[in-house]
Amino acid sequence: MKKSRKTIAAAAAALTVLLAGTGAVWNSFAAREIVLEFAMFNGSNWDVAIQDSYPVIDEAIRIFEEEHPGVRIHYDSGIPKDEYSEWLSRRMLDDSTPDVMMILDQDFSRFAELGMLENLDVRMQEDVSFEREAYYQTALDAGRILNGQYALPMETVPYLMFVNKTLLNDENVRMPSEDYTFSDLYAICRRVTRDTDGDGQLDQFGIYKYTWLDAAFSNGAELFSADGTKCDFTSRNLIEAIRFVKSLNALNKNQKVTQETFDSGKVAFMPLSLAEYRTYKSYPYKIKKYTSFQWDVLPMPKGPSGDNVSIVDSLNVGISSRSRHKELAWEFLKLLTGDERVQMKVFEYMPSASVLRDVTESEQAETIIETNLDVGEDKTIDGAFISKTITAGRIKPKFAAYQEAVQLADGEILKLYDEDADLDNAMRLIQRKVQSFIDK
């Protein structure tokens, strides 16, 4: 009996040691934190000056780490945007791709085609907490390529037409309505373009920085197929747009219109991105040269075959297909792009709009806009207008050669402004050049 008791006691002691050891091993595993790597660049995606781009990310990290004990988000700070693409590519080559990453437009298609980005379609469909309808569809579409969703938008920026209201008032010209047309814009530009001091030289102009591409987007022109393998530079919609911009330029009689001309109050219209507008209107980057005149804002003019639509750009964020923590990466991606607390920080600290309709149209967003106004200054833009413009907007194609193909076309089309060439024949030649470039 004694032997049996001793055996039981020894077994119990051994079991205690074993359990204690198991507990120590378990505690050791539990104590190990998971580190998610996040890749970002410093500054604004739209190349405007901002005070600090980190408060948004730091707030998102604070919320995420509080809600996910044992998980830490790490990012390298101070990477300039113009060095970010090379830095991120090196990380991919070194097999140290960050789990979650900001993606520049110039890299998006390449990363997706190389299989470096996780396809998010299944997660978006199966995750009941993901609210697709909360996002602007235009912003979401910016993250689609290869017939899949490979990124979600974190910020979005429409392009708008800014109007020198003081100049129009001085010329007894009424402010156009939001559904104004190519013809309306031309008529105003023709009326205000003149020599105001009698020296024989034009010194007041209708418009600056408005391009054939702006006109093409708002005249329904489709320059490229969805996959980027075909181009169409001979369509009636595009030729109408180019002819319109050429007629606007002809009003200037070969005199050069510059940014300084607009700044001095001598130009009626100029396209600007929302990022440029919010930077100019936000402390401490107020541009005092703009305070000599009042301005207002409109969507882009619609062509005979189009509508009052603008280009909408978005900053995309994606997940690495090589991440070992894809579930956590997805949760962090949702927080960055779909959480109203984080997106309100985006609206507050960044010169863009939130990708969530409820945030951009919120009273808090209105307060942020009003806070940036000078004393006595009229509010020219609000959340409802921003939201409407984003909703109606169009995105640029995302294939890899897009920017270079457009630059090639731009160089050829600019030559046509000063030539009396047959536009249809000229565009057929440009069509061949661009298509040959794409086919290489």
Contacts in CASP RR format, 6 or more apart in sequence:
PFRMAT RR
TARGET T0000
AUTHOR 0000-0000-0000
METHOD contacts of the structure
MODEL  1
MKKSRKTIAAAAAALTVLLAGTGAVWNSFAAREIVLEFAMFNGSNWDVAI
QDSYPVIDEAIRIFEEEHPGVRIHYDSGIPKDEYSEWLSRRMLDDSTPDV
MMILDQDFSRFAELGMLENLDVRMQEDVSFEREAYYQTALDAGRILNGQY
ALPMETVPYLMFVNKTLLNDENVRMPSEDYTFSDLYAICRRVTRDTDGDG
QLDQFGIYKYTWLDAAFSNGAELFSADGTKCDFTSRNLIEAIRFVKSLNA
LNKNQKVTQETFDSGKVAFMPLSLAEYRTYKSYPYKIKKYTSFQWDVLPM
PKGPSGDNVSIVDSLNVGISSRSRHKELAWEFLKLLTGDERVQMKVFEYM
PSASVLRDVTESEQAETIIETNLDVGEDKTIDGAFISKTITAGRIKPKFA
AYQEAVQLADGEILKLYDEDADLDNAMRLIQRKVQSFIDK
33 70 0 8 1.000
33 71 0 8 1.000
33 72 0 8 1.000
34 70 0 8 1.000
34 71 0 8 1.000
34 72 0 8 1.000
34 325 0 8 1.000
34 328 0 8 1.000
35 71 0 8 1.000
35 72 0 8 1.000
35 73 0 8 1.000
35 74 0 8 1.000
36 71 0 8 1.000
36 72 0 8 1.000
36 73 0 8 1.000
36 74 0 8 1.000
36 99 0 8 1.000
36 100 0 8 1.000
36 325 0 8 1.000
36 328 0 8 1.000
36 329 0 8 1.000
36 332 0 8 1.000
37 74 0 8 1.000
37 75 0 8 1.000
37 96 0 8 1.000
37 98 0 8 1.000
37 99 0 8 1.000
37 100 0 8 1.000
38 57 0 8 1.000
38 61 0 8 1.000
38 73 0 8 1.000
38 74 0 8 1.000
38 75 0 8 1.000
38 98 0 8 1.000
38 99 0 8 1.000
38 100 0 8 1.000
38 101 0 8 1.000
38 332 0 8 1.000
39 75 0 8 1.000
39 76 0 8 1.000
39 84 0 8 1.000
39 88 0 8 1.000
39 91 0 8 1.000
39 98 0 8 1.000
39 100 0 8 1.000
39 101 0 8 1.000
39 102 0 8 1.000
40 53 0 8 1.000
40 57 0 8 1.000
40 75 0 8 1.000
40 79 0 8 1.000
40 101 0 8 1.000
40 102 0 8 1.000
41 78 0 8 1.000
41 79 0 8 1.000
41 80 0 8 1.000
41 81 0 8 1.000
41 83 0 8 1.000
41 84 0 8 1.000
41 102 0 8 1.000
42 53 0 8 1.000
42 54 0 8 1.000
42 77 0 8 1.000
42 78 0 8 1.000
42 79 0 8 1.000
42 80 0 8 1.000
42 81 0 8 1.000
43 50 0 8 1.000
43 53 0 8 1.000
43 80 0 8 1.000
43 81 0 8 1.000
44 50 0 8 1.000
44 53 0 8 1.000
44 81 0 8 1.000
44 275 0 8 1.000
44 279 0 8 1.000
44 350 0 8 1.000
44 351 0 8 1.000
44 352 0 8 1.000
45 81 0 8 1.000
45 102 0 8 1.000
45 104 0 8 1.000
45 155 0 8 1.000
45 157 0 8 1.000
45 275 0 8 1.000
45 313 0 8 1.000
45 315 0 8 1.000
45 352 0 8 1.000
46 157 0 8 1.000
46 273 0 8 1.000
46 275 0 8 1.000
46 276 0 8 1.000
46 313 0 8 1.000
46 351 0 8 1.000
46 352 0 8 1.000
47 81 0 8 1.000
48 275 0 8 1.000
48 276 0 8 1.000
48 279 0 8 1.000
48 351 0 8 1.000
49 279 0 8 1.000
49 285 0 8 1.000
50 279 0 8 1.000
50 285 0 8 1.000
50 349 0 8 1.000
50 350 0 8 1.000
50 351 0 8 1.000
51 284 0 8 1.000
51 349 0 8 1.000
52 349 0 8 1.000
53 349 0 8 1.000
53 350 0 8 1.000
54 77 0 8 1.000
55 345 0 8 1.000
55 349 0 8 1.000
56 342 0 8 1.000
56 345 0 8 1.000
56 346 0 8 1.000
56 349 0 8 1.000
56 350 0 8 1.000
57 75 0 8 1.000
59 341 0 8 1.000
59 342 0 8 1.000
59 345 0 8 1.000
60 332 0 8 1.000
60 335 0 8 1.000
60 336 0 8 1.000
60 339 0 8 1.000
60 342 0 8 1.000
60 345 0 8 1.000
61 73 0 8 1.000
63 335 0 8 1.000
63 339 0 8 1.000
63 341 0 8 1.000
63 342 0 8 1.000
64 71 0 8 1.000
64 73 0 8 1.000
64 331 0 8 1.000
64 332 0 8 1.000
64 335 0 8 1.000
65 71 0 8 1.000
65 72 0 8 1.000
65 73 0 8 1.000
68 328 0 8 1.000
68 331 0 8 1.000
71 328 0 8 1.000
73 332 0 8 1.000
75 98 0 8 1.000
79 87 0 8 1.000
81 104 0 8 1.000
84 102 0 8 1.000
84 104 0 8 1.000
85 104 0 8 1.000
85 106 0 8 1.000
85 107 0 8 1.000
88 98 0 8 1.000
88 101 0 8 1.000
88 107 0 8 1.000
89 107 0 8 1.000
91 97 0 8 1.000
91 98 0 8 1.000
92 111 0 8 1.000
92 116 0 8 1.000
95 322 0 8 1.000
97 116 0 8 1.000
97 320 0 8 1.000
97 322 0 8 1.000
97 323 0 8 1.000
98 320 0 8 1.000
99 319 0 8 1.000
99 320 0 8 1.000
99 323 0 8 1.000
99 324 0 8 1.000
99 325 0 8 1.000
99 326 0 8 1.000
99 328 0 8 1.000
99 329 0 8 1.000
99 332 0 8 1.000
100 317 0 8 1.000
100 318 0 8 1.000
100 319 0 8 1.000
100 320 0 8 1.000
100 323 0 8 1.000
100 329 0 8 1.000
100 332 0 8 1.000
100 333 0 8 1.000
100 336 0 8 1.000
101 317 0 8 1.000
101 318 0 8 1.000
101 319 0 8 1.000
101 320 0 8 1.000
102 154 0 8 1.000
102 315 0 8 1.000
102 316 0 8 1.000
102 317 0 8 1.000
103 111 0 8 1.000
103 117 0 8 1.000
103 151 0 8 1.000
103 316 0 8 1.000
103 317 0 8 1.000
103 318 0 8 1.000
105 313 0 8 1.000
105 316 0 8 1.000
105 396 0 8 1.000
105 398 0 8 1.000
105 403 0 8 1.000
106 403 0 8 1.000
108 143 0 8 1.000
108 145 0 8 1.000
108 150 0 8 1.000
108 151 0 8 1.000
108 316 0 8 1.000
108 398 0 8 1.000
109 145 0 8 1.000
109 398 0 8 1.000
109 399 0 8 1.000
109 400 0 8 1.000
110 400 0 8 1.000
111 117 0 8 1.000
111 150 0 8 1.000
112 145 0 8 1.000
112 146 0 8 1.000
112 150 0 8 1.000
113 146 0 8 1.000
113 400 0 8 1.000
115 321 0 8 1.000
116 320 0 8 1.000
116 321 0 8 1.000
116 322 0 8 1.000
117 150 0 8 1.000
117 151 0 8 1.000
117 318 0 8 1.000
117 319 0 8 1.000
117 320 0 8 1.000
117 321 0 8 1.000
118 150 0 8 1.000
118 318 0 8 1.000
118 319 0 8 1.000
118 320 0 8 1.000
118 321 0 8 1.000
118 323 0 8 1.000
118 326 0 8 1.000
118 329 0 8 1.000
119 148 0 8 1.000
119 149 0 8 1.000
119 150 0 8 1.000
120 148 0 8 1.000
120 149 0 8 1.000
120 150 0 8 1.000
120 151 0 8 1.000
120 152 0 8 1.000
120 318 0 8 1.000
120 319 0 8 1.000
120 330 0 8 1.000
120 333 0 8 1.000
121 148 0 8 1.000
121 149 0 8 1.000
123 130 0 8 1.000
123 330 0 8 1.000
124 130 0 8 1.000
124 132 0 8 1.000
124 149 0 8 1.000
127 330 0 8 1.000
127 334 0 8 1.000
129 334 0 8 1.000
130 334 0 8 1.000
131 338 0 8 1.000
132 140 0 8 1.000
134 338 0 8 1.000
134 356 0 8 1.000
134 357 0 8 1.000
134 358 0 8 1.000
135 152 0 8 1.000
135 153 0 8 1.000
135 337 0 8 1.000
135 338 0 8 1.000
135 355 0 8 1.000
135 356 0 8 1.000
135 357 0 8 1.000
136 153 0 8 1.000
136 156 0 8 1.000
136 355 0 8 1.000
136 356 0 8 1.000
136 357 0 8 1.000
136 387 0 8 1.000
136 390 0 8 1.000
136 391 0 8 1.000
137 391 0 8 1.000
138 156 0 8 1.000
138 312 0 8 1.000
138 314 0 8 1.000
138 390 0 8 1.000
138 391 0 8 1.000
138 393 0 8 1.000
138 394 0 8 1.000
138 395 0 8 1.000
139 153 0 8 1.000
139 156 0 8 1.000
139 312 0 8 1.000
139 314 0 8 1.000
139 355 0 8 1.000
139 390 0 8 1.000
140 149 0 8 1.000
140 152 0 8 1.000
140 153 0 8 1.000
140 355 0 8 1.000
141 395 0 8 1.000
142 151 0 8 1.000
142 153 0 8 1.000
142 156 0 8 1.000
142 312 0 8 1.000
142 313 0 8 1.000
142 314 0 8 1.000
142 316 0 8 1.000
142 395 0 8 1.000
142 398 0 8 1.000
143 149 0 8 1.000
143 150 0 8 1.000
143 151 0 8 1.000
143 152 0 8 1.000
143 153 0 8 1.000
143 314 0 8 1.000
143 316 0 8 1.000
143 398 0 8 1.000
144 150 0 8 1.000
144 398 0 8 1.000
145 398 0 8 1.000
145 399 0 8 1.000
150 318 0 8 1.000
151 316 0 8 1.000
151 317 0 8 1.000
151 318 0 8 1.000
152 316 0 8 1.000
152 317 0 8 1.000
152 318 0 8 1.000
152 333 0 8 1.000
152 334 0 8 1.000
152 336 0 8 1.000
152 337 0 8 1.000
152 338 0 8 1.000
152 355 0 8 1.000
153 314 0 8 1.000
153 315 0 8 1.000
153 316 0 8 1.000
153 317 0 8 1.000
153 337 0 8 1.000
153 355 0 8 1.000
154 314 0 8 1.000
154 315 0 8 1.000
154 316 0 8 1.000
154 317 0 8 1.000
154 336 0 8 1.000
154 337 0 8 1.000
154 346 0 8 1.000
154 355 0 8 1.000
155 314 0 8 1.000
155 315 0 8 1.000
155 346 0 8 1.000
155 350 0 8 1.000
155 352 0 8 1.000
155 353 0 8 1.000
155 354 0 8 1.000
155 355 0 8 1.000
156 312 0 8 1.000
156 313 0 8 1.000
156 314 0 8 1.000
156 315 0 8 1.000
156 352 0 8 1.000
156 353 0 8 1.000
156 354 0 8 1.000
156 355 0 8 1.000
156 390 0 8 1.000
157 273 0 8 1.000
157 274 0 8 1.000
157 275 0 8 1.000
157 312 0 8 1.000
157 313 0 8 1.000
157 314 0 8 1.000
157 351 0 8 1.000
157 352 0 8 1.000
157 353 0 8 1.000
158 273 0 8 1.000
158 274 0 8 1.000
158 310 0 8 1.000
158 311 0 8 1.000
158 312 0 8 1.000
158 353 0 8 1.000
158 386 0 8 1.000
158 389 0 8 1.000
158 390 0 8 1.000
158 393 0 8 1.000
159 214 0 8 1.000
159 271 0 8 1.000
159 272 0 8 1.000
159 273 0 8 1.000
159 274 0 8 1.000
159 300 0 8 1.000
159 310 0 8 1.000
159 311 0 8 1.000
159 312 0 8 1.000
159 313 0 8 1.000
160 271 0 8 1.000
160 272 0 8 1.000
160 273 0 8 1.000
160 274 0 8 1.000
160 277 0 8 1.000
160 297 0 8 1.000
160 298 0 8 1.000
160 299 0 8 1.000
160 300 0 8 1.000
160 310 0 8 1.000
160 381 0 8 1.000
160 389 0 8 1.000
161 210 0 8 1.000
161 269 0 8 1.000
161 270 0 8 1.000
161 271 0 8 1.000
161 297 0 8 1.000
161 298 0 8 1.000
161 299 0 8 1.000
161 300 0 8 1.000
161 301 0 8 1.000
162 269 0 8 1.000
162 270 0 8 1.000
162 271 0 8 1.000
162 272 0 8 1.000
162 277 0 8 1.000
162 295 0 8 1.000
162 296 0 8 1.000
162 297 0 8 1.000
162 298 0 8 1.000
163 175 0 8 1.000
163 176 0 8 1.000
163 268 0 8 1.000
163 269 0 8 1.000
163 295 0 8 1.000
163 296 0 8 1.000
163 297 0 8 1.000
163 298 0 8 1.000
164 262 0 8 1.000
164 265 0 8 1.000
164 267 0 8 1.000
164 268 0 8 1.000
164 269 0 8 1.000
164 293 0 8 1.000
164 294 0 8 1.000
164 295 0 8 1.000
165 175 0 8 1.000
165 293 0 8 1.000
165 294 0 8 1.000
165 295 0 8 1.000
165 296 0 8 1.000
166 265 0 8 1.000
166 292 0 8 1.000
166 293 0 8 1.000
166 294 0 8 1.000
166 295 0 8 1.000
167 192 0 8 1.000
167 204 0 8 1.000
167 265 0 8 1.000
167 266 0 8 1.000
167 267 0 8 1.000
167 268 0 8 1.000
167 293 0 8 1.000
168 174 0 8 1.000
168 175 0 8 1.000
168 188 0 8 1.000
168 192 0 8 1.000
168 268 0 8 1.000
171 191 0 8 1.000
171 192 0 8 1.000
173 188 0 8 1.000
173 191 0 8 1.000
173 192 0 8 1.000
173 268 0 8 1.000
175 296 0 8 1.000
176 184 0 8 1.000
176 185 0 8 1.000
176 188 0 8 1.000
176 298 0 8 1.000
176 301 0 8 1.000
178 298 0 8 1.000
178 299 0 8 1.000
178 308 0 8 1.000
179 302 0 8 1.000
179 308 0 8 1.000
180 298 0 8 1.000
180 301 0 8 1.000
180 302 0 8 1.000
180 308 0 8 1.000
181 301 0 8 1.000
181 302 0 8 1.000
181 303 0 8 1.000
181 304 0 8 1.000
182 215 0 8 1.000
182 219 0 8 1.000
182 244 0 8 1.000
182 301 0 8 1.000
182 302 0 8 1.000
182 303 0 8 1.000
182 304 0 8 1.000
184 301 0 8 1.000
185 207 0 8 1.000
185 248 0 8 1.000
185 269 0 8 1.000
185 301 0 8 1.000
186 244 0 8 1.000
186 247 0 8 1.000
186 248 0 8 1.000
188 206 0 8 1.000
188 268 0 8 1.000
188 269 0 8 1.000
189 205 0 8 1.000
189 206 0 8 1.000
189 207 0 8 1.000
189 248 0 8 1.000
189 251 0 8 1.000
189 268 0 8 1.000
189 269 0 8 1.000
190 251 0 8 1.000
192 204 0 8 1.000
192 205 0 8 1.000
192 206 0 8 1.000
192 268 0 8 1.000
193 202 0 8 1.000
193 204 0 8 1.000
193 205 0 8 1.000
193 206 0 8 1.000
193 251 0 8 1.000
193 252 0 8 1.000
194 202 0 8 1.000
194 204 0 8 1.000
195 201 0 8 1.000
195 202 0 8 1.000
195 203 0 8 1.000
195 204 0 8 1.000
196 203 0 8 1.000
196 204 0 8 1.000
197 203 0 8 1.000
201 255 0 8 1.000
202 252 0 8 1.000
202 253 0 8 1.000
202 255 0 8 1.000
203 266 0 8 1.000
204 266 0 8 1.000
204 267 0 8 1.000
205 251 0 8 1.000
205 252 0 8 1.000
205 255 0 8 1.000
205 257 0 8 1.000
205 261 0 8 1.000
205 266 0 8 1.000
205 267 0 8 1.000
205 268 0 8 1.000
206 248 0 8 1.000
206 251 0 8 1.000
206 267 0 8 1.000
206 268 0 8 1.000
206 269 0 8 1.000
207 248 0 8 1.000
207 257 0 8 1.000
207 267 0 8 1.000
207 268 0 8 1.000
207 269 0 8 1.000
207 270 0 8 1.000
208 257 0 8 1.000
208 258 0 8 1.000
208 259 0 8 1.000
208 261 0 8 1.000
208 262 0 8 1.000
208 267 0 8 1.000
208 269 0 8 1.000
208 270 0 8 1.000
209 259 0 8 1.000
209 262 0 8 1.000
209 270 0 8 1.000
209 271 0 8 1.000
210 245 0 8 1.000
210 248 0 8 1.000
210 269 0 8 1.000
210 270 0 8 1.000
210 271 0 8 1.000
211 245 0 8 1.000
211 271 0 8 1.000
211 410 0 8 1.000
212 238 0 8 1.000
212 241 0 8 1.000
212 242 0 8 1.000
212 245 0 8 1.000
212 410 0 8 1.000
212 413 0 8 1.000
213 311 0 8 1.000
213 406 0 8 1.000
213 410 0 8 1.000
214 245 0 8 1.000
214 271 0 8 1.000
214 300 0 8 1.000
214 310 0 8 1.000
214 311 0 8 1.000
215 241 0 8 1.000
215 242 0 8 1.000
215 244 0 8 1.000
215 245 0 8 1.000
215 303 0 8 1.000
216 223 0 8 1.000
216 237 0 8 1.000
216 238 0 8 1.000
216 241 0 8 1.000
216 242 0 8 1.000
217 300 0 8 1.000
217 309 0 8 1.000
217 310 0 8 1.000
217 311 0 8 1.000
217 394 0 8 1.000
218 241 0 8 1.000
218 300 0 8 1.000
218 301 0 8 1.000
218 302 0 8 1.000
218 303 0 8 1.000
218 306 0 8 1.000
218 307 0 8 1.000
218 308 0 8 1.000
218 309 0 8 1.000
218 310 0 8 1.000
219 237 0 8 1.000
219 238 0 8 1.000
219 240 0 8 1.000
219 241 0 8 1.000
219 244 0 8 1.000
219 302 0 8 1.000
219 303 0 8 1.000
219 304 0 8 1.000
219 305 0 8 1.000
219 306 0 8 1.000
220 237 0 8 1.000
220 303 0 8 1.000
220 305 0 8 1.000
220 306 0 8 1.000
220 307 0 8 1.000
220 309 0 8 1.000
221 232 0 8 1.000
221 235 0 8 1.000
221 237 0 8 1.000
221 238 0 8 1.000
221 241 0 8 1.000
222 232 0 8 1.000
222 235 0 8 1.000
222 237 0 8 1.000
223 231 0 8 1.000
223 232 0 8 1.000
223 233 0 8 1.000
223 238 0 8 1.000
223 397 0 8 1.000
223 406 0 8 1.000
223 409 0 8 1.000
224 230 0 8 1.000
224 231 0 8 1.000
224 232 0 8 1.000
224 397 0 8 1.000
224 399 0 8 1.000
224 402 0 8 1.000
224 405 0 8 1.000
225 231 0 8 1.000
226 397 0 8 1.000
227 399 0 8 1.000
228 397 0 8 1.000
228 399 0 8 1.000
228 401 0 8 1.000
228 402 0 8 1.000
228 438 0 8 1.000
229 438 0 8 1.000
230 435 0 8 1.000
230 438 0 8 1.000
231 405 0 8 1.000
231 431 0 8 1.000
231 434 0 8 1.000
231 435 0 8 1.000
231 438 0 8 1.000
232 238 0 8 1.000
232 431 0 8 1.000
233 409 0 8 1.000
233 427 0 8 1.000
233 430 0 8 1.000
233 431 0 8 1.000
233 434 0 8 1.000
234 424 0 8 1.000
234 427 0 8 1.000
234 428 0 8 1.000
234 431 0 8 1.000
236 305 0 8 1.000
237 305 0 8 1.000
237 306 0 8 1.000
238 427 0 8 1.000
239 423 0 8 1.000
239 424 0 8 1.000
239 427 0 8 1.000
240 303 0 8 1.000
240 304 0 8 1.000
240 305 0 8 1.000
241 303 0 8 1.000
242 413 0 8 1.000
242 416 0 8 1.000
242 423 0 8 1.000
242 427 0 8 1.000
243 423 0 8 1.000
244 303 0 8 1.000
245 417 0 8 1.000
246 416 0 8 1.000
246 417 0 8 1.000
249 417 0 8 1.000
250 417 0 8 1.000
254 418 0 8 1.000
257 267 0 8 1.000
261 267 0 8 1.000
262 270 0 8 1.000
263 287 0 8 1.000
263 289 0 8 1.000
263 290 0 8 1.000
264 289 0 8 1.000
264 292 0 8 1.000
265 292 0 8 1.000
265 293 0 8 1.000
271 300 0 8 1.000
273 313 0 8 1.000
274 351 0 8 1.000
274 352 0 8 1.000
274 353 0 8 1.000
274 386 0 8 1.000
275 351 0 8 1.000
275 352 0 8 1.000
276 351 0 8 1.000
277 297 0 8 1.000
277 351 0 8 1.000
277 381 0 8 1.000
278 351 0 8 1.000
278 352 0 8 1.000
278 372 0 8 1.000
279 285 0 8 1.000
279 351 0 8 1.000
280 286 0 8 1.000
280 287 0 8 1.000
280 290 0 8 1.000
281 372 0 8 1.000
281 373 0 8 1.000
282 351 0 8 1.000
282 372 0 8 1.000
283 372 0 8 1.000
286 374 0 8 1.000
291 374 0 8 1.000
294 378 0 8 1.000
295 380 0 8 1.000
296 380 0 8 1.000
297 380 0 8 1.000
297 381 0 8 1.000
297 385 0 8 1.000
298 308 0 8 1.000
299 308 0 8 1.000
299 309 0 8 1.000
299 310 0 8 1.000
299 388 0 8 1.000
299 389 0 8 1.000
299 392 0 8 1.000
300 308 0 8 1.000
300 309 0 8 1.000
300 310 0 8 1.000
301 308 0 8 1.000
302 308 0 8 1.000
302 309 0 8 1.000
307 392 0 8 1.000
308 392 0 8 1.000
309 392 0 8 1.000
309 393 0 8 1.000
309 394 0 8 1.000
310 389 0 8 1.000
310 392 0 8 1.000
310 393 0 8 1.000
310 394 0 8 1.000
311 393 0 8 1.000
311 394 0 8 1.000
311 395 0 8 1.000
311 396 0 8 1.000
312 389 0 8 1.000
312 390 0 8 1.000
312 393 0 8 1.000
312 394 0 8 1.000
312 395 0 8 1.000
313 395 0 8 1.000
313 396 0 8 1.000
314 355 0 8 1.000
314 395 0 8 1.000
315 352 0 8 1.000
317 333 0 8 1.000
317 336 0 8 1.000
317 337 0 8 1.000
318 333 0 8 1.000
319 326 0 8 1.000
319 329 0 8 1.000
319 330 0 8 1.000
319 333 0 8 1.000
320 329 0 8 1.000
323 329 0 8 1.000
335 342 0 8 1.000
336 342 0 8 1.000
337 343 0 8 1.000
337 355 0 8 1.000
338 355 0 8 1.000
338 356 0 8 1.000
340 356 0 8 1.000
340 358 0 8 1.000
340 359 0 8 1.000
343 354 0 8 1.000
343 355 0 8 1.000
343 356 0 8 1.000
343 359 0 8 1.000
344 354 0 8 1.000
344 359 0 8 1.000
344 362 0 8 1.000
344 364 0 8 1.000
344 365 0 8 1.000
346 352 0 8 1.000
346 354 0 8 1.000
346 355 0 8 1.000
346 359 0 8 1.000
347 353 0 8 1.000
347 354 0 8 1.000
347 359 0 8 1.000
347 360 0 8 1.000
347 364 0 8 1.000
347 365 0 8 1.000
347 368 0 8 1.000
348 368 0 8 1.000
353 360 0 8 1.000
353 383 0 8 1.000
353 386 0 8 1.000
353 387 0 8 1.000
353 390 0 8 1.000
354 360 0 8 1.000
354 365 0 8 1.000
357 387 0 8 1.000
359 365 0 8 1.000
360 383 0 8 1.000
360 386 0 8 1.000
360 387 0 8 1.000
360 390 0 8 1.000
361 383 0 8 1.000
361 384 0 8 1.000
361 387 0 8 1.000
365 383 0 8 1.000
366 382 0 8 1.000
366 383 0 8 1.000
369 379 0 8 1.000
369 381 0 8 1.000
369 382 0 8 1.000
369 383 0 8 1.000
370 379 0 8 1.000
373 379 0 8 1.000
396 402 0 8 1.000
401 437 0 8 1.000
401 438 0 8 1.000
404 437 0 8 1.000
405 434 0 8 1.000
405 437 0 8 1.000
405 438 0 8 1.000
408 433 0 8 1.000
408 434 0 8 1.000
408 437 0 8 1.000
409 430 0 8 1.000
409 433 0 8 1.000
409 434 0 8 1.000
412 426 0 8 1.000
412 429 0 8 1.000
412 430 0 8 1.000
412 433 0 8 1.000
413 430 0 8 1.000
416 423 0 8 1.000
416 426 0 8 1.000
419 426 0 8 1.000
END
